[in-house]
Amino acid sequence: MQHLCTCGAPLLARYDLERAARTFSRTTLAARDSGLWRYTELLPLRELRNRVTFGEQPTPIVHLQRTGLQIGVQSLFLKDESTLPTASFKARGAAAGVSRARELGVRAFAMPTNGNAGAAWSAYAARAGIAAHIVMPRAAPPINRLECTASGAHLTLCEGTIADAGRIVAGEIAAHRWYDASTLKEPYRIEGKKTIAFEFVEQMHWRLPDVIVYPTGGGVGLIGIHKALLELRAIGLIEGPLPRYVAVQSAGCAPIVEAFKQGKRESSAWPDANTVAFGINVPKALGDFLVLEALAATQGTAIAVSDEQLLETQRRIFSTEGIFVCPEGGATLAAAIDLFAQGWIQKDETVLLINTGSGLKYPEAV
Ligand SMILES: *Cc1c(COP(=O)(O)O)cnc(C)c1O
């Protein structure tokens, strides 16, 4: 089992795209069951029967018509990932990651988390009969702790941030030889996360949005979206320019925004990281350089919004559209408003916001 390159960088799965192109087409897809395993040629399982699944369904794309009119962007859409198992986008990563771990014969894994990933991996591990060892900052949303312990995972709370949790996990893995399921330290979580892009491209009838706004913590979602779109392009299912990606972070933890501004290829650890949008409280991401590469490749950008702003837009989406997004999802609208004001987003462009989870998980935020 290989986790990282010998140089310490993440490994990315590669597929025989020529072979995949023979069976992965608009028409064959149209005839398949819904759910993320429909993209099987571009997913890492050797045998589909090894999958661990709750019957994940495609998440809706909702037209934010009234909000769009208010802010001046007509084609404003939200992909609402809160309908996935465990109510966050992390289910995609866990579905692929735990399935592949089971296929590889893993009996126990360990991972650091800001909360939602731990919750999702615990649930999938319970279903797979694999032991989950989760390390989480004490400040993470209380519901995330309960989700882990009640589904039978072994939970350790730590002081500090996910970076401190990561150090504890590294020690545990060295001591017990558990499978390392840390973000980007195994190549399969990102494969699950990338299915969000296959899905929205299909839902948008194979047309791409102009702009995608993603609340960026470890950045796996964005790296996954980029990887998926490159694979679709290589297979010949999409053409033309890719959407411009926007990585949005909280002003309380914005290492990627800072690196982007300074034109750096990597970020520096953000001191005293702190934001109510806990899922994006990542002071230094292992895949930061991949996020920055994806932004550069698409003429994208990175932007920070304050906690006040993102809480305000979270409430605004709920009161205007009826969707209770998570604070991280709120941040995407705050970013879109700022970028429109700056003239970076034009009024006739199609903008896709990604809501990564349910607001129900953070009742203390509203
Ligand atoms: C994990 C998480 C994010 C950030 O996702 P990355 O792919 O790690 O950047 C955003 N929002 C929520 C709710 C999350 O749980």
The ligand as an SDF file (V2000), in Angstrom:
LIG
                    3D

 15 15  0  0  0  0  0  0  0  0999 V2000
  -13.9460   19.7850    4.6020 C   0  0  0  0  0  0  0  0  0  0  0  0
  -14.8720   20.8730    4.3540 C   0  0  0  0  0  0  0  0  0  0  0  0
  -14.5550   21.9100    3.4590 C   0  0  0  0  0  0  0  0  0  0  0  0
  -13.2290   22.0140    2.7600 C   0  0  0  0  0  0  0  0  0  0  0  0
  -13.0120   20.9700    1.8790 O   0  0  0  0  0  0  0  0  0  0  0  0
  -11.5690   20.6860    1.2750 P   0  0  0  0  0  0  0  0  0  0  0  0
  -11.8360   19.7910    0.1500 O   0  0  0  0  0  0  0  0  0  0  0  0
  -10.7580   20.0770    2.3600 O   0  0  0  0  0  0  0  0  0  0  0  0
  -10.9910   22.0020    0.8720 O   0  0  0  0  0  0  0  0  0  0  0  0
  -15.5070   22.8700    3.2290 C   0  0  0  0  0  0  0  0  0  0  0  0
  -16.6900   22.8390    3.8700 N   0  0  0  0  0  0  0  0  0  0  0  0
  -17.0350   21.8720    4.7210 C   0  0  0  0  0  0  0  0  0  0  0  0
  -18.3760   21.9110    5.3670 C   0  0  0  0  0  0  0  0  0  0  0  0
  -16.1360   20.8630    5.0010 C   0  0  0  0  0  0  0  0  0  0  0  0
  -16.4800   19.8920    5.8680 O   0  0  0  0  0  0  0  0  0  0  0  0
  1  2  1  0
  2  3  1  0
  2 14  2  0
  3  4  1  0
  3 10  2  0
  4  5  1  0
  5  6  1  0
  6  7  2  0
  6  8  1  0
  6  9  1  0
 10 11  1  0
 11 12  2  0
 12 13  1  0
 12 14  1  0
 14 15  1  0
M  END
$$$$
